[in-house]
Amino acid sequence: MSRARGRPARGEGVTLDGILSAALSMLEEGGGQALTMRALATRLGVTPMSLYRHVTNRAGLLRIVSDRVYAEVLNEADLPLDVRTVLIRYYEAVGRHPQLTLAIFATPEALAGISVQISEYVAGRLADVTDEPVLWRDILIDHAHGSGLALASVQGNQEREEGMREQYGQALDRLLERLA
């Protein structure tokens, strides 16, 4: 007996973890345009409507994926963290998942959750050392974005990756020195 499309075999069901893993894979394989609810449902072998039991919409899906990917940046066990550590972690996460970062840029309503917490944390820490914490937060986070995306472009070339990491660290240190 065949099962209806959208109905997983008995005992199997689409899970949030499965949705998030498939969504991240689709982003990495084809970029933000490849990730549609219909394409995700097809990959998972379910109907698009079954996804909405777990996520509100595509922007909500991107928020949850970004929360999972960027959670390591502000690991609560490590708090409080200095700004440099947060930015290095964020830079590395952007470098590992560039398509997620680009998808969030293209979907402003997806900017929430941990992404906002990272921005607020950095601004809060910068408020201790500058009268312009929001301006400096934007400069530093945009620098992490650009450098992280550049890092992604050399994935697999260990020598170039190491060089780019070193250069990012040096540039970040110079920027942070200007605040002191």
Sequence and secondary structure as in RCSB ss.txt:
>XXXX:A:sequence
MSRARGRPARGEGVTLDGILSAALSMLEEGGGQALTMRALATRLGVTPMSLYRHVTNRAGLLRIVSDRVYAEVLN
EADLPLDVRTVLIRYYEAVGRHPQLTLAIFATPEALAGISVQISEYVAGRLADVTDEPVLWRDILIDHAHGSGLA
LASVQGNQEREEGMREQYGQALDRLLERLA
>XXXX:A:secstr
    TT   TT    HHHHHHHHHHHHHHH GGG  HHHHHHHHTS HHHHTTT SSHHHHHHHHHHHHHGGGG 
GGG S  HHHHHHHHHHHHHH HHHHHHHHH GGG  THHHHHHHHHHHHHTTT S HHHHHHHHHHHHHHHHHH
HHTTTT HHHHHHHHHHHHHHHHHHHHHH 
